Amino acid sequence: MIASRLALRTCAGLAAATILLACRLQQLDALTVPPPDAADESSVTGGAAEGGDDAAVSASSACTAAVAPMLSWDFDTTAEGWILSTGSSPEFTMSWVATNGDPTPGALEVDGPMAPDGSSEVGVVTVDFAPADLTGRTLSAWVRLDSGPSPRVLFFVQTRDPEAGAAAVDPTAGWGWADNGEIELSPGTWNCLSLPVSSPATNYPYDPMHVVDIGFEMFATAPFQLSIDSVRVE
């Protein structure tokens, strides 16, 4: 099982829509999430992961659930508002491609760099939206490692308490974070990633009633390429 880490963000002087993007990451070793019971599902199908508690939609079926999603991004023709964070390592790139995709063509393609000093490079791909109550909901996505060694991937949500006050006064006030633990992707196959919003593997004080963005955070020490498709909130 991959060692769990907490991604702490310290931000200053940022507007709400960009608070994630220019944060300075500090990686701290943290408590390892206990292994799931034999009957439990992992938060990734086709790879190794640290899973949280099971949610209404199990990890293995999250990407194929036959229910109408609350929110979805299929990337069939565009990136649909997803961006590469300005806080990512400069060499990271993200583009929309028509040649990859699951279940239909069209996906996001992320290329990670080689760190010149061997340190871990960080990339964040995210989408912002109006505050949404995702209590009891499950996020899912198909992610494929196209080349290179797998980065460590976090599938996350970020929340903002509307009662926290103006960001101009304290840009960190009211922000919360939850993720499904670090994941290593199985190469050459579409991995199903899932995140039960109300029972994540890792969280900082957060309120699932006020989710304002979701995304993927990647930590790598070697070049890689991966594809992201069919992100859903069910």
C-alpha angles and dihedrals in degrees: 000000000000116000111255119239132186120226107213119193125204112188135175135187096002130143115237094253093055104034093107095045102064099031119130111236121221115188113212127179108244142177114306114239110243115253113266119253116265090257094051125097124235119238090245132052113209097017143055120272148154105249131204126213119308116268134202088280111048120229095246094054101033095097094047102037111142095223129108107259121235089221130006142175115196099171091213094146109000144014087262096220098313115137141185108249117251085224091064121108106278095244094059116105133188127192140165113248130190097202101066130055149120125249091355133015116277126074145154114264120204123193119196126203138231109254108234092219098036093254124135115277118211130215128178126194113188148158127211125211141165112292109282134189105236096168109151092005127129125219119211138177142169113238126179128192102222099180143351129027117318117268117220104262130202120194104204149173126209124205136197125202107224090208094057096094135241117335089221089067098043115358092191097052117115098005120134137180138203132175142171097243128262116313132197113207125227106237124246097011136085109259119204110225120191137181123192099212096207095046109032125168092240132018144162119210100305140153117223088201090072109044112161103172144010130197153134126273119198130194117192141166096188135042117277142160127212138173128220125200144159101022108187140179109206 
